[in-house]
Amino acid sequence: MSPTTCRLWMAMTKPVPTITSIPTLTLEMLKDVVRTKTYQNVIYQNKFLFKDKVVLDVGAGTGILSLFCAKAGAAHVYAVECSHMADMAKEIVEANGFSNVITVLKGKIEEIDLPVAKVDIIISEWMGYFLLFENMLNTVLHARDKWLVDDGVVLPDKTSLYLTAIEDAEYKDDKIEFWNNVYGFDMSCIKKQALMEPLVDTVDQNQIVTNCQLLKTMDISKMAPGDASFTAPFKLVAERDDYIHALVAYFDVSFTKCHKLTGFSTGPRSRVTHWKQTVLYLEDVLTICEGEAIVGSLAVAQNKKNPRDVDIMLKYSLNGRRCMVSKTQHYKMR
Ligand SMILES: C[S@@+](CC[C@H](N)C(=O)[O-])C[C@H]1O[C@@H](n2cnc3c(N)ncnc32)[C@H](O)[C@@H]1O
């Protein structure tokens, strides 16, 4: 089954009622081998970073990263988690015999008191869809500024956001154009809404028509909270004659303090992660010839009313032989 067919199949499948209160996302995250194994490798293969160090795990969830750190020889790990999962984490820590090394603290990073003045390492898996959705990055930066020693380490410490352009006729028809004619009725007001909502889904690498453009690199050990709002220019050059239906954003994560640079990509050419990719559908279909470029800018900002949401403004133009277009589109991730 191709990813496009797979997406159509999933769209037609009704959600199955769950019989458990364990959040699906927790399971999905732990089963995301690219994500969890990378953190495990970073910790187990770089014990020199952790030996006898005090670690703060920001947003500990089940406590999995804290357990890795304790096993790697950390002197003490403070696992801070604001949800009810903190209670589970306490049980898990006890069940695995690490109660003397890991202290689970239930509460928000912004509100809790740590029993120590400073920590040597901050570890966190804070990345959301489109990297910045849910805005947990600010929580990590808050912890960094409050508790990290001057020469302390933040893991991961680098992340980059990329943009590319794809052909996606089949799925755009199914998700967006569908609203033009619903059993003979015009429901295109819903189409407008659908166009504004970025779609989190997997993209087949064969759909990629242009180069992949780096938009922004963030250094988590140095950046200011405001740096997560930015405007970045882009130039996407077609590698073949094709149609463009959407732009696609994805991110890479790096742990540069490791003995050997370690990280992972959430891009369409890499193994699928639970972050998938973020698809921004264009109002128009662009007919692009090899060598022609879509140029523009992507502005990303925290939503003013709800800081967990992300507002995206896309400006793009194509001055091609078969297509001339210049547009601005607004998207909201919520
Ligand atoms: C992406 S999950 C990662 C969980 C775990 N570290 C892992 O890798 O499996 C992020 C966790 O951070 C928690 N969290 C989000 N904001 C927080 C905050 N301000 N203070 C404490 N925990 C927070 C969430 O409840 C969630 O469990």
The ligand as an SDF file (V2000), in Angstrom:
LIG
                    3D

 27 29  0  0  0  0  0  0  0  0999 V2000
    6.6270   14.5900   24.6600 C   0  0  0  0  0  0  0  0  0  0  0  0
    6.3000   14.0420   26.2900 S   0  0  0  0  0  0  0  0  0  0  0  0
    7.8160   13.2310   26.6960 C   0  0  0  0  0  0  0  0  0  0  0  0
    7.7020   12.2330   27.8270 C   0  0  0  0  0  0  0  0  0  0  0  0
    8.9750   11.4740   28.1690 C   0  0  0  0  0  0  0  0  0  0  0  0
   10.0640   12.3730   28.5160 N   0  0  0  0  0  0  0  0  0  0  0  0
    9.4030   10.5810   27.0380 C   0  0  0  0  0  0  0  0  0  0  0  0
   10.4130   10.8820   26.3840 O   0  0  0  0  0  0  0  0  0  0  0  0
    8.7280    9.5890   26.7690 O   0  0  0  0  0  0  0  0  0  0  0  0
    6.3620   15.5620   27.1660 C   0  0  0  0  0  0  0  0  0  0  0  0
    5.8770   15.4970   28.5910 C   0  0  0  0  0  0  0  0  0  0  0  0
    6.0960   16.7540   29.1680 O   0  0  0  0  0  0  0  0  0  0  0  0
    5.0360   17.0490   30.0640 C   0  0  0  0  0  0  0  0  0  0  0  0
    5.0030   18.5120   30.2120 N   0  0  0  0  0  0  0  0  0  0  0  0
    4.5900   19.4220   29.3040 C   0  0  0  0  0  0  0  0  0  0  0  0
    4.7100   20.6840   29.7840 N   0  0  0  0  0  0  0  0  0  0  0  0
    5.2280   20.5700   31.0230 C   0  0  0  0  0  0  0  0  0  0  0  0
    5.5750   21.5180   32.0420 C   0  0  0  0  0  0  0  0  0  0  0  0
    5.4090   22.8210   31.8290 N   0  0  0  0  0  0  0  0  0  0  0  0
    6.0580   21.0550   33.2140 N   0  0  0  0  0  0  0  0  0  0  0  0
    6.2060   19.7150   33.4220 C   0  0  0  0  0  0  0  0  0  0  0  0
    5.8890   18.7690   32.5060 N   0  0  0  0  0  0  0  0  0  0  0  0
    5.4140   19.1830   31.3160 C   0  0  0  0  0  0  0  0  0  0  0  0
    3.8100   16.4560   29.3860 C   0  0  0  0  0  0  0  0  0  0  0  0
    2.7870   16.1900   30.3160 O   0  0  0  0  0  0  0  0  0  0  0  0
    4.4060   15.1900   28.7700 C   0  0  0  0  0  0  0  0  0  0  0  0
    4.2720   14.0820   29.6250 O   0  0  0  0  0  0  0  0  0  0  0  0
  1  2  1  0
  2  3  1  0
  2 10  1  0
  3  4  1  0
  4  5  1  0
  5  6  1  0
  5  7  1  0
  7  8  2  0
  7  9  1  0
 10 11  1  0
 11 12  1  0
 11 26  1  0
 12 13  1  0
 13 14  1  0
 13 24  1  0
 14 15  1  0
 14 23  1  0
 15 16  2  0
 16 17  1  0
 17 18  1  0
 17 23  2  0
 18 19  1  0
 18 20  2  0
 20 21  1  0
 21 22  2  0
 22 23  1  0
 24 25  1  0
 24 26  1  0
 26 27  1  0
M  CHG  2   2   1   9  -1
M  END
$$$$
